[in-house]
């Protein structure tokens, strides 16, 4: 039984984006007004890059360039690293670490931008994942004849007579359905 939390369940939806031809000042205003650290860059509707606070500070402000004249495409990080909606969060975490990035845009099967997953998103769910792993470890210590109290993994109804069946905890009714 391998059940994995997927990117779709953890990602942030409603990604703020700017056009590649927009002035850097527009990207900076989007960062400020939305209290975020990055914006995804679109070109003809397709995600092609990302601009972070750091990009603006280092490549524009510290370099003494005019943010109203400089285009987003000139400072964005590209090529853009993305991840699929259906990828596991472990893959997302490994991708963030491997590329030394903090944000990973999420795309659907057609390559359309649908969200973003960040280190913060992963840290938000991490304590819960530890609890689930510990609980599964405890459950696996017992044999199939043990009876548990909790919520059925199939019908999600509370039962005081859950039993293990094929790696799941099932109520009596779902056990009967599973056997037939």
Secondary structure, DSSP 8 states (H G I E B T S, - for coil): -----BHHHH-B-S--EEETTSBHHHHHHHHHHHT-SEEEEEETTEEEEEEEHHHHIIIIITTT--TTTSBGGGT-B-S--EEETTSBHHHHHHHHHHHT-SEEEEE-TT--EEEEEEHHHHHHHHHHHHHHHHHHHHHHHS-TT--EEEE-TTT--EEEEEEEETTEEE-HHHHHHHH-
